[in-house]
Amino acid sequence: MARKKAASKQTRSKTTVKKNARKSSKRVKARRSPAPRPAALKLDETPAARKRRATRILKALRAAHPDADCALHHRNAYELLVATILSAQCTDERVNQITPELFRRYPDAQALAHAKQETLETQIRSTGFFRNKARNLIGMAQAVCERFDGRIPDNMDDLLQLPGVARKTANCVLGTWYRKNVGLVVDTHVGRLAQRLGLLATARNDKDAVRIEQDLMKLFPTESWTWLSHALILHGRQVCTARKPRCDECPLARDCPSAGAFD
Ligand code: SF4
């Protein structure tokens, strides 16, 4: 009898532990839940209709953010490249806080190529992923010195050879500093807005930055790509934020299939 009671107590306690674990896992999931997605996108439109809508979106963005520009402080291509590499998984504000001192210590690729990994890690620690970033920054600077005579390349193929440089970073440097519209800077804001605005032709929940970039390049004129990237980033920060998009005051609402879907 006593053994039965003990067994039943043990079972009850196991059930309680499981329930608590489920509750706590739900809490963890709730905390880590992704940015809200619209309930339904009404996207049964032809490619031509989507292009017309994209043109209206571009016009509305131009009116809303005429001066949109890169938020990373820089005075030359080298500084912009370093700041852009540092901005991965980090806010531009935080990057801007540490770059003045960093550029004072390492004013060019030659200086950065001779930086000590551990020292650089300490100097950029607050931007996150500092070990990887330090390795990439030193590798990038060494490659720039060895292969490009210390000058930051002004074309996509050469930029993509540098450690820590993918299309997003290369597009930012090419478009912002060299004024070459080779593609769009697809960061987390641009990806989210492209999805909410129903601008992705192939996969509406696509997270692949290169495919998102290809879709956007087909919809918008080449000369708008760099400015549009900065405008979408700004709009994503100020209005169409990840957690609480402010559709009621959004100038794109008329052409956005997600407008009001988050209430
Ligand atoms: S209406 Fe504006 S704020 Fe709302 S989802 Fe669309 S783009 Fe974002």
Residues whose N, C-alpha, C, O or C-beta is under 5 A from the ligand:
A	BS01	SF4	R196 V239 C240 P245 R246 C247 C250 L252 A253 C256 S258 A259 G260
